[in-house]
C-alpha cells in the first residue's frame, strides 16, 4: 500500500514539473500540437481521402 502512495506522489510531481516549468511546457505544447495535427490529418484522409484522388 505504501508503494502506491509513493508512486502517486512521484507521478504528481512529474506532472507538475511538466506544466509549471516554462521550458518543459513549451516543448509539451509543441508535441501536443504536432500530435493533434497528425491525428487530424489521419481523420481527414480516412473520411475524405477518396475525394482528393486524381
Predicted model as a PDB file, atoms N, CA, C, CB and O in Angstrom, pLDDT in the B-factor column:
MODEL        1                                                                  
ATOM      1  N   UNK A   1       0.813  -1.193   0.000  1.00 51.00           N  
ATOM      2  CA  UNK A   1       0.000   0.000   0.000  1.00 51.00           C  
ATOM      3  C   UNK A   1       0.863   1.266   0.000  1.00 51.00           C  
ATOM      4  CB  UNK A   1      -0.929  -0.007   1.200  1.00 51.00           C  
ATOM      5  O   UNK A   1       0.530   2.254  -0.654  1.00 51.00           O  
ATOM      6  N   UNK A   2       1.967   1.224   0.735  1.00 55.00           N  
ATOM      7  CA  UNK A   2       2.833   2.392   0.797  1.00 55.00           C  
ATOM      8  C   UNK A   2       3.512   2.661  -0.548  1.00 55.00           C  
ATOM      9  CB  UNK A   2       3.883   2.207   1.886  1.00 55.00           C  
ATOM     10  O   UNK A   2       3.799   3.810  -0.880  1.00 55.00           O  
ATOM     11  N   UNK A   3       3.766   1.608  -1.315  1.00 61.00           N  
ATOM     12  CA  UNK A   3       4.407   1.794  -2.612  1.00 61.00           C  
ATOM     13  C   UNK A   3       3.522   2.586  -3.564  1.00 61.00           C  
ATOM     14  CB  UNK A   3       4.754   0.447  -3.225  1.00 61.00           C  
ATOM     15  O   UNK A   3       4.018   3.413  -4.330  1.00 61.00           O  
ATOM     16  N   UNK A   4       2.216   2.338  -3.522  1.00 68.00           N  
ATOM     17  CA  UNK A   4       1.325   3.054  -4.429  1.00 68.00           C  
ATOM     18  C   UNK A   4       1.238   4.535  -4.063  1.00 68.00           C  
ATOM     19  CB  UNK A   4      -0.069   2.425  -4.409  1.00 68.00           C  
ATOM     20  O   UNK A   4       1.093   5.374  -4.952  1.00 68.00           O  
ATOM     21  N   UNK A   5       1.321   4.874  -2.781  1.00 69.00           N  
ATOM     22  CA  UNK A   5       1.284   6.276  -2.365  1.00 69.00           C  
ATOM     23  C   UNK A   5       2.552   6.988  -2.829  1.00 69.00           C  
ATOM     24  CB  UNK A   5       1.129   6.391  -0.827  1.00 69.00           C  
ATOM     25  O   UNK A   5       2.495   8.125  -3.297  1.00 69.00           O  
ATOM     26  N   UNK A   6       3.675   6.328  -2.699  1.00 71.00           N  
ATOM     27  CA  UNK A   6       4.929   6.932  -3.122  1.00 71.00           C  
ATOM     28  C   UNK A   6       4.937   7.135  -4.633  1.00 71.00           C  
ATOM     29  CB  UNK A   6       6.119   6.062  -2.690  1.00 71.00           C  
ATOM     30  O   UNK A   6       5.357   8.186  -5.116  1.00 71.00           O  
ATOM     31  N   UNK A   7       4.484   6.154  -5.366  1.00 85.00           N  
ATOM     32  CA  UNK A   7       4.476   6.300  -6.816  1.00 85.00           C  
ATOM     33  C   UNK A   7       3.461   7.350  -7.256  1.00 85.00           C  
ATOM     34  CB  UNK A   7       4.171   4.962  -7.483  1.00 85.00           C  
ATOM     35  O   UNK A   7       3.689   8.043  -8.247  1.00 85.00           O  
ATOM     36  N   UNK A   8       2.354   7.480  -6.545  1.00 87.00           N  
ATOM     37  CA  UNK A   8       1.374   8.507  -6.873  1.00 87.00           C  
ATOM     38  C   UNK A   8       1.960   9.895  -6.622  1.00 87.00           C  
ATOM     39  CB  UNK A   8       0.084   8.309  -6.050  1.00 87.00           C  
ATOM     40  O   UNK A   8       1.729  10.817  -7.404  1.00 87.00           O  
ATOM     41  N   UNK A   9       2.705  10.043  -5.551  1.00 89.00           N  
ATOM     42  CA  UNK A   9       3.363  11.320  -5.289  1.00 89.00           C  
ATOM     43  C   UNK A   9       4.394  11.637  -6.365  1.00 89.00           C  
ATOM     44  CB  UNK A   9       4.028  11.304  -3.913  1.00 89.00           C  
ATOM     45  O   UNK A   9       4.507  12.780  -6.810  1.00 89.00           O  
ATOM     46  N   UNK A  10       5.135  10.636  -6.775  1.00 89.00           N  
ATOM     47  CA  UNK A  10       6.127  10.842  -7.843  1.00 89.00           C  
ATOM     48  C   UNK A  10       5.445  11.210  -9.145  1.00 89.00           C  
ATOM     49  CB  UNK A  10       6.987   9.583  -8.041  1.00 89.00           C  
ATOM     50  O   UNK A  10       5.938  12.058  -9.889  1.00 89.00           O  
ATOM     51  N   UNK A  11       4.320  10.580  -9.426  1.00 89.00           N  
ATOM     52  CA  UNK A  11       3.579  10.891 -10.648  1.00 89.00           C  
ATOM     53  C   UNK A  11       3.037  12.315 -10.605  1.00 89.00           C  
ATOM     54  CB  UNK A  11       2.430   9.892 -10.848  1.00 89.00           C  
ATOM     55  O   UNK A  11       3.106  13.032 -11.603  1.00 89.00           O  
ATOM     56  N   UNK A  12       2.502  12.727  -9.470  1.00 89.00           N  
ATOM     57  CA  UNK A  12       2.025  14.107  -9.338  1.00 89.00           C  
ATOM     58  C   UNK A  12       3.160  15.111  -9.481  1.00 89.00           C  
ATOM     59  CB  UNK A  12       1.332  14.301  -7.994  1.00 89.00           C  
ATOM     60  O   UNK A  12       2.994  16.154 -10.114  1.00 89.00           O  
ATOM     61  N   UNK A  13       4.302  14.802  -8.901  1.00 89.00           N  
ATOM     62  CA  UNK A  13       5.457  15.698  -9.004  1.00 89.00           C  
ATOM     63  C   UNK A  13       5.934  15.798 -10.449  1.00 89.00           C  
ATOM     64  CB  UNK A  13       6.603  15.208  -8.098  1.00 89.00           C  
ATOM     65  O   UNK A  13       6.298  16.880 -10.909  1.00 89.00           O  
ATOM     66  N   UNK A  14       5.934  14.686 -11.160  1.00 88.00           N  
ATOM     67  CA  UNK A  14       6.338  14.705 -12.559  1.00 88.00           C  
ATOM     68  C   UNK A  14       5.374  15.539 -13.392  1.00 88.00           C  
ATOM     69  CB  UNK A  14       6.417  13.283 -13.110  1.00 88.00           C  
ATOM     70  O   UNK A  14       5.800  16.347 -14.216  1.00 88.00           O  
ATOM     71  N   UNK A  15       4.070  15.343 -13.178  1.00 86.00           N  
ATOM     72  CA  UNK A  15       3.073  16.113 -13.935  1.00 86.00           C  
ATOM     73  C   UNK A  15       3.188  17.604 -13.655  1.00 86.00           C  
ATOM     74  CB  UNK A  15       1.661  15.632 -13.599  1.00 86.00           C  
ATOM     75  O   UNK A  15       3.109  18.421 -14.571  1.00 86.00           O  
ATOM     76  N   UNK A  16       3.373  17.952 -12.399  1.00 88.00           N  
ATOM     77  CA  UNK A  16       3.523  19.370 -12.056  1.00 88.00           C  
ATOM     78  C   UNK A  16       4.787  19.963 -12.659  1.00 88.00           C  
ATOM     79  CB  UNK A  16       3.542  19.550 -10.542  1.00 88.00           C  
ATOM     80  O   UNK A  16       4.793  21.119 -13.081  1.00 88.00           O  
ATOM     81  N   UNK A  17       5.851  19.180 -12.702  1.00 87.00           N  
ATOM     82  CA  UNK A  17       7.089  19.704 -13.286  1.00 87.00           C  
ATOM     83  C   UNK A  17       6.940  19.906 -14.786  1.00 87.00           C  
ATOM     84  CB  UNK A  17       8.262  18.760 -12.998  1.00 87.00           C  
ATOM     85  O   UNK A  17       7.633  20.744 -15.364  1.00 87.00           O  
ATOM     86  N   UNK A  18       6.061  19.164 -15.422  1.00 86.00           N  
ATOM     87  CA  UNK A  18       5.889  19.292 -16.863  1.00 86.00           C  
ATOM     88  C   UNK A  18       5.107  20.540 -17.242  1.00 86.00           C  
ATOM     89  CB  UNK A  18       5.196  18.072 -17.410  1.00 86.00           C  
ATOM     90  O   UNK A  18       5.387  21.136 -18.283  1.00 86.00           O  
ATOM     91  N   UNK A  19       4.142  20.953 -16.439  1.00 83.00           N  
ATOM     92  CA  UNK A  19       3.378  22.138 -16.841  1.00 83.00           C  
ATOM     93  C   UNK A  19       3.694  23.389 -16.042  1.00 83.00           C  
ATOM     94  CB  UNK A  19       1.929  21.853 -16.726  1.00 83.00           C  
ATOM     95  O   UNK A  19       3.191  24.461 -16.377  1.00 83.00           O  
ATOM     96  N   UNK A  20       4.494  23.295 -15.017  1.00 87.00           N  
ATOM     97  CA  UNK A  20       4.886  24.509 -14.289  1.00 87.00           C  
ATOM     98  C   UNK A  20       6.221  25.072 -14.766  1.00 87.00           C  
ATOM     99  CB  UNK A  20       4.963  24.220 -12.801  1.00 87.00           C  
ATOM    100  O   UNK A  20       6.482  26.265 -14.608  1.00 87.00           O  
ATOM    101  N   UNK A  21       7.060  24.233 -15.344  1.00 85.00           N  
ATOM    102  CA  UNK A  21       8.344  24.692 -15.873  1.00 85.00           C  
ATOM    103  C   UNK A  21       8.126  25.221 -17.291  1.00 85.00           C  
ATOM    104  CB  UNK A  21       9.406  23.539 -15.862  1.00 85.00           C  
ATOM    105  O   UNK A  21       7.539  24.536 -18.128  1.00 85.00           O  
ATOM    106  N   UNK A  22       8.595  26.430 -17.556  1.00 86.00           N  
ATOM    107  CA  UNK A  22       8.346  27.084 -18.851  1.00 86.00           C  
ATOM    108  C   UNK A  22       8.948  26.314 -20.022  1.00 86.00           C  
ATOM    109  CB  UNK A  22       8.908  28.496 -18.837  1.00 86.00           C  
ATOM    110  O   UNK A  22       8.307  26.176 -21.064  1.00 86.00           O  
ATOM    111  N   UNK A  23      10.172  25.810 -19.863  1.00 87.00           N  
ATOM    112  CA  UNK A  23      10.822  25.097 -20.968  1.00 87.00           C  
ATOM    113  C   UNK A  23      10.113  23.785 -21.266  1.00 87.00           C  
ATOM    114  CB  UNK A  23      12.296  24.831 -20.642  1.00 87.00           C  
ATOM    115  O   UNK A  23       9.886  23.446 -22.428  1.00 87.00           O  
ATOM    116  N   UNK A  24       9.765  23.047 -20.217  1.00 87.00           N  
ATOM    117  CA  UNK A  24       9.042  21.788 -20.429  1.00 87.00           C  
ATOM    118  C   UNK A  24       7.668  22.047 -21.021  1.00 87.00           C  
ATOM    119  CB  UNK A  24       8.907  21.014 -19.111  1.00 87.00           C  
ATOM    120  O   UNK A  24       7.220  21.298 -21.889  1.00 87.00           O  
ATOM    121  N   UNK A  25       6.997  23.088 -20.572  1.00 90.00           N  
ATOM    122  CA  UNK A  25       5.654  23.384 -21.069  1.00 90.00           C  
ATOM    123  C   UNK A  25       5.698  23.770 -22.546  1.00 90.00           C  
ATOM    124  CB  UNK A  25       5.009  24.511 -20.244  1.00 90.00           C  
ATOM    125  O   UNK A  25       4.823  23.374 -23.315  1.00 90.00           O  
ATOM    126  N   UNK A  26       6.698  24.533 -22.942  1.00 91.00           N  
ATOM    127  CA  UNK A  26       6.822  24.921 -24.348  1.00 91.00           C  
ATOM    128  C   UNK A  26       7.042  23.691 -25.227  1.00 91.00           C  
ATOM    129  CB  UNK A  26       7.980  25.923 -24.534  1.00 91.00           C  
ATOM    130  O   UNK A  26       6.461  23.589 -26.308  1.00 91.00           O  
ATOM    131  N   UNK A  27       7.864  22.774 -24.777  1.00 92.00           N  
ATOM    132  CA  UNK A  27       8.088  21.544 -25.542  1.00 92.00           C  
ATOM    133  C   UNK A  27       6.817  20.700 -25.594  1.00 92.00           C  
ATOM    134  CB  UNK A  27       9.242  20.729 -24.929  1.00 92.00           C  
ATOM    135  O   UNK A  27       6.486  20.145 -26.641  1.00 92.00           O  
ATOM    136  N   UNK A  28       6.108  20.600 -24.481  1.00 92.00           N  
ATOM    137  CA  UNK A  28       4.883  19.806 -24.450  1.00 92.00           C  
ATOM    138  C   UNK A  28       3.807  20.398 -25.352  1.00 92.00           C  
ATOM    139  CB  UNK A  28       4.362  19.698 -23.024  1.00 92.00           C  
ATOM    140  O   UNK A  28       3.050  19.656 -25.977  1.00 92.00           O  
ATOM    141  N   UNK A  29       3.730  21.707 -25.427  1.00 93.00           N  
ATOM    142  CA  UNK A  29       2.753  22.334 -26.319  1.00 93.00           C  
ATOM    143  C   UNK A  29       3.089  22.013 -27.768  1.00 93.00           C  
ATOM    144  CB  UNK A  29       2.713  23.864 -26.104  1.00 93.00           C  
ATOM    145  O   UNK A  29       2.192  21.729 -28.563  1.00 93.00           O  
ATOM    146  N   UNK A  30       4.369  22.054 -28.120  1.00 95.00           N  
ATOM    147  CA  UNK A  30       4.770  21.705 -29.478  1.00 95.00           C  
ATOM    148  C   UNK A  30       4.429  20.255 -29.800  1.00 95.00           C  
ATOM    149  CB  UNK A  30       6.265  21.945 -29.668  1.00 95.00           C  
ATOM    150  O   UNK A  30       3.941  19.953 -30.889  1.00 95.00           O  
ATOM    151  N   UNK A  31       4.688  19.355 -28.843  1.00 94.00           N  
ATOM    152  CA  UNK A  31       4.373  17.949 -29.063  1.00 94.00           C  
ATOM    153  C   UNK A  31       2.875  17.713 -29.184  1.00 94.00           C  
ATOM    154  CB  UNK A  31       4.936  17.109 -27.937  1.00 94.00           C  
ATOM    155  O   UNK A  31       2.441  16.938 -30.036  1.00 94.00           O  
ATOM    156  N   UNK A  32       2.080  18.367 -28.351  1.00 94.00           N  
ATOM    157  CA  UNK A  32       0.631  18.225 -28.424  1.00 94.00           C  
ATOM    158  C   UNK A  32       0.078  18.771 -29.727  1.00 94.00           C  
ATOM    159  CB  UNK A  32      -0.025  18.926 -27.255  1.00 94.00           C  
ATOM    160  O   UNK A  32      -0.829  18.182 -30.316  1.00 94.00           O  
ATOM    161  N   UNK A  33       0.614  19.880 -30.173  1.00 97.00           N  
ATOM    162  CA  UNK A  33       0.175  20.465 -31.441  1.00 97.00           C  
ATOM    163  C   UNK A  33       0.510  19.537 -32.606  1.00 97.00           C  
ATOM    164  CB  UNK A  33       0.827  21.844 -31.654  1.00 97.00           C  
ATOM    165  O   UNK A  33      -0.315  19.342 -33.499  1.00 97.00           O  
ATOM    166  N   UNK A  34       1.703  18.968 -32.603  1.00 98.00           N  
ATOM    167  CA  UNK A  34       2.102  18.047 -33.668  1.00 98.00           C  
ATOM    168  C   UNK A  34       1.248  16.780 -33.646  1.00 98.00           C  
ATOM    169  CB  UNK A  34       3.589  17.685 -33.532  1.00 98.00           C  
ATOM    170  O   UNK A  34       0.848  16.285 -34.699  1.00 98.00           O  
ATOM    171  N   UNK A  35       0.970  16.258 -32.465  1.00 97.00           N  
ATOM    172  CA  UNK A  35       0.137  15.055 -32.364  1.00 97.00           C  
ATOM    173  C   UNK A  35      -1.294  15.340 -32.814  1.00 97.00           C  
ATOM    174  CB  UNK A  35       0.138  14.520 -30.921  1.00 97.00           C  
ATOM    175  O   UNK A  35      -1.919  14.498 -33.459  1.00 97.00           O  
ATOM    176  N   UNK A  36      -1.811  16.512 -32.482  1.00 97.00           N  
ATOM    177  CA  UNK A  36      -3.155  16.887 -32.925  1.00 97.00           C  
ATOM    178  C   UNK A  36      -3.236  17.055 -34.427  1.00 97.00           C  
ATOM    179  CB  UNK A  36      -3.589  18.165 -32.252  1.00 97.00           C  
ATOM    180  O   UNK A  36      -4.213  16.637 -35.049  1.00 97.00           O  
ATOM    181  N   UNK A  37      -2.221  17.661 -35.016  1.00 98.00           N  
ATOM    182  CA  UNK A  37      -2.186  17.814 -36.471  1.00 98.00           C  
ATOM    183  C   UNK A  37      -2.099  16.458 -37.157  1.00 98.00           C  
ATOM    184  CB  UNK A  37      -1.003  18.694 -36.892  1.00 98.00           C  
ATOM    185  O   UNK A  37      -2.759  16.231 -38.171  1.00 98.00           O  
ATOM    186  N   UNK A  38      -1.297  15.565 -36.614  1.00 98.00           N  
ATOM    187  CA  UNK A  38      -1.162  14.224 -37.174  1.00 98.00           C  
ATOM    188  C   UNK A  38      -2.484  13.466 -37.090  1.00 98.00           C  
ATOM    189  CB  UNK A  38      -0.057  13.446 -36.444  1.00 98.00           C  
ATOM    190  O   UNK A  38      -2.914  12.859 -38.072  1.00 98.00           O  
ATOM    191  N   UNK A  39      -3.135  13.497 -35.919  1.00 97.00           N  
ATOM    192  CA  UNK A  39      -4.412  12.803 -35.758  1.00 97.00           C  
ATOM    193  C   UNK A  39      -5.484  13.421 -36.643  1.00 97.00           C  
ATOM    194  CB  UNK A  39      -4.858  12.834 -34.296  1.00 97.00           C  
ATOM    195  O   UNK A  39      -6.300  12.699 -37.217  1.00 97.00           O  
ATOM    196  N   UNK A  40      -5.495  14.733 -36.761  1.00 97.00           N  
ATOM    197  CA  UNK A  40      -6.458  15.398 -37.624  1.00 97.00           C  
ATOM    198  C   UNK A  40      -6.266  15.051 -39.081  1.00 97.00           C  
ATOM    199  CB  UNK A  40      -6.369  16.876 -37.447  1.00 97.00           C  
ATOM    200  O   UNK A  40      -7.242  14.871 -39.810  1.00 97.00           O  
ATOM    201  N   UNK A  41      -5.012  14.955 -39.521  1.00 95.00           N  
ATOM    202  CA  UNK A  41      -4.764  14.602 -40.914  1.00 95.00           C  
ATOM    203  C   UNK A  41      -5.168  13.157 -41.199  1.00 95.00           C  
ATOM    204  CB  UNK A  41      -3.291  14.814 -41.259  1.00 95.00           C  
ATOM    205  O   UNK A  41      -5.665  12.861 -42.285  1.00 95.00           O  
ATOM    206  N   UNK A  42      -4.963  12.264 -40.251  1.00 96.00           N  
ATOM    207  CA  UNK A  42      -5.424  10.880 -40.427  1.00 96.00           C  
ATOM    208  C   UNK A  42      -6.941  10.841 -40.527  1.00 96.00           C  
ATOM    209  CB  UNK A  42      -4.942   9.986 -39.260  1.00 96.00           C  
ATOM    210  O   UNK A  42      -7.487  10.132 -41.372  1.00 96.00           O  
ATOM    211  N   UNK A  43      -7.621  11.588 -39.681  1.00 96.00           N  
ATOM    212  CA  UNK A  43      -9.088  11.638 -39.711  1.00 96.00           C  
ATOM    213  C   UNK A  43      -9.593  12.150 -41.053  1.00 96.00           C  
ATOM    214  CB  UNK A  43      -9.618  12.527 -38.580  1.00 96.00           C  
ATOM    215  O   UNK A  43     -10.509  11.572 -41.639  1.00 96.00           O  
ATOM    216  N   UNK A  44      -8.998  13.231 -41.538  1.00 94.00           N  
ATOM    217  CA  UNK A  44      -9.435  13.807 -42.818  1.00 94.00           C  
ATOM    218  C   UNK A  44      -9.168  12.841 -43.964  1.00 94.00           C  
ATOM    219  CB  UNK A  44      -8.722  15.147 -43.082  1.00 94.00           C  
ATOM    220  O   UNK A  44     -10.025  12.655 -44.828  1.00 94.00           O  
ATOM    221  N   UNK A  45      -7.997  12.228 -43.981  1.00 93.00           N  
ATOM    222  CA  UNK A  45      -7.677  11.305 -45.072  1.00 93.00           C  
ATOM    223  C   UNK A  45      -8.559  10.064 -45.052  1.00 93.00           C  
ATOM    224  CB  UNK A  45      -6.219  10.894 -44.997  1.00 93.00           C  
ATOM    225  O   UNK A  45      -8.928   9.556 -46.111  1.00 93.00           O  
ATOM    226  N   UNK A  46      -8.900   9.573 -43.878  1.00 94.00           N  
ATOM    227  CA  UNK A  46      -9.758   8.392 -43.818  1.00 94.00           C  
ATOM    228  C   UNK A  46     -11.177   8.711 -44.257  1.00 94.00           C  
ATOM    229  CB  UNK A  46      -9.770   7.819 -42.411  1.00 94.00           C  
ATOM    230  O   UNK A  46     -11.835   7.870 -44.870  1.00 94.00           O  
ATOM    231  N   UNK A  47     -11.655   9.897 -43.960  1.00 92.00           N  
ATOM    232  CA  UNK A  47     -13.035  10.233 -44.280  1.00 92.00           C  
ATOM    233  C   UNK A  47     -13.197  10.865 -45.665  1.00 92.00           C  
ATOM    234  CB  UNK A  47     -13.579  11.167 -43.237  1.00 92.00           C  
ATOM    235  O   UNK A  47     -14.198  10.626 -46.341  1.00 92.00           O  
ATOM    236  N   UNK A  48     -12.226  11.661 -46.085  1.00 91.00           N  
ATOM    237  CA  UNK A  48     -12.386  12.408 -47.332  1.00 91.00           C  
ATOM    238  C   UNK A  48     -11.257  12.161 -48.327  1.00 91.00           C  
ATOM    239  CB  UNK A  48     -12.476  13.880 -47.034  1.00 91.00           C  
ATOM    240  O   UNK A  48     -11.104  12.919 -49.285  1.00 91.00           O  
ATOM    241  N   UNK A  49     -10.470  11.118 -48.116  1.00 88.00           N  
ATOM    242  CA  UNK A  49      -9.339  10.845 -48.997  1.00 88.00           C  
ATOM    243  C   UNK A  49      -9.747  10.485 -50.401  1.00 88.00           C  
ATOM    244  CB  UNK A  49      -8.516   9.750 -48.437  1.00 88.00           C  
ATOM    245  O   UNK A  49      -9.026  10.793 -51.350  1.00 88.00           O  
ATOM    246  N   UNK A  50     -10.890   9.837 -50.559  1.00 88.00           N  
ATOM    247  CA  UNK A  50     -11.327   9.475 -51.898  1.00 88.00           C  
ATOM    248  C   UNK A  50     -11.691  10.689 -52.727  1.00 88.00           C  
ATOM    249  CB  UNK A  50     -12.501   8.539 -51.825  1.00 88.00           C  
ATOM    250  O   UNK A  50     -11.619  10.642 -53.955  1.00 88.00           O  
ATOM    251  N   UNK A  51     -12.080  11.771 -52.084  1.00 87.00           N  
ATOM    252  CA  UNK A  51     -12.402  12.992 -52.810  1.00 87.00           C  
ATOM    253  C   UNK A  51     -11.146  13.706 -53.312  1.00 87.00           C  
ATOM    254  CB  UNK A  51     -13.211  13.925 -51.924  1.00 87.00           C  
ATOM    255  O   UNK A  51     -11.209  14.504 -54.247  1.00 87.00           O  
ATOM    256  N   UNK A  52     -10.001  13.414 -52.681  1.00 82.00           N  
ATOM    257  CA  UNK A  52      -8.742  14.047 -53.073  1.00 82.00           C  
ATOM    258  C   UNK A  52      -8.002  13.280 -54.150  1.00 82.00           C  
ATOM    259  CB  UNK A  52      -7.853  14.200 -51.877  1.00 82.00           C  
ATOM    260  O   UNK A  52      -6.970  13.746 -54.634  1.00 82.00           O  
ATOM    261  N   UNK A  53      -8.502  12.112 -54.540  1.00 77.00           N  
ATOM    262  CA  UNK A  53      -7.820  11.307 -55.558  1.00 77.00           C  
ATOM    263  C   UNK A  53      -7.921  11.967 -56.910  1.00 77.00           C  
ATOM    264  CB  UNK A  53      -8.404   9.895 -55.620  1.00 77.00           C  
ATOM    265  O   UNK A  53      -8.913  12.624 -57.224  1.00 77.00           O  
ATOM    266  N   UNK A  54      -6.907  11.792 -57.694  1.00 70.00           N  
ATOM    267  CA  UNK A  54      -6.885  12.385 -59.052  1.00 70.00           C  
ATOM    268  C   UNK A  54      -7.574  11.448 -60.014  1.00 70.00           C  
ATOM    269  CB  UNK A  54      -5.427  12.670 -59.529  1.00 70.00           C  
ATOM    270  O   UNK A  54      -7.670  11.747 -61.204  1.00 70.00           O  
TER     271      UNK A  54                                                      
ENDMDL                                                                          
END                                                                             
